[in-house]
Amino acid sequence: MPDKVIPLLLLALLAGCGERERLTFPNEVPDGEDRGPVTTIDTPSRDSVLTEGDPFIAGGRSVDPDGVDTLYFEVIGTGQGFLPFPGQGEDTVNFGLPIPTIGLSGTTVIVRVRGVDVLGNQGLTAIRQLSIE
C-alpha cells in the first residue's frame, strides 16, 4: 500500500504547485490624491530684511495636478488682510501680495500662504518672516 501512496502524494503536490492567482493589496490612496497643493514663496526666497518705505511684493505659486481650488493668505504685523484667492481648478496659480513697509520700522511681518485643491486636500503652509528696518 505505501508504494501506491507515494506516487499519489507526489501527484497531489505537483498539481497544487501550479501557477495560481496571488493575493494582492491595492495602494491605500492613489498617488497624489491625498496631498494638497505645493505652495512656495519665491520672492523673497528666504526670510529677509526690508527697508522701511520701499514697496515690496511677496510672490510665489501653488501647484497641484488635481487643480488648485483656493489660496489662503495670512499677513501678521501689518494690520492688513487678504481675501481667499480662487484658483479656478488651474494646476498652477501664481500670486503676489503687496506688503506695506511705510511706518513699520522695527516690525517683523510674517507671511503665510496655504493652498487647497479641488478635492479638498490642504497643502502645507509656506512661511516667510520679513524684518522691516
Helices and strands as residue ranges (DSSP letters): H 2-16, E 38-43, E 48-50, E 56-63, E 68-76, E 85-86, E 92-99, E 108-117, E 126-132
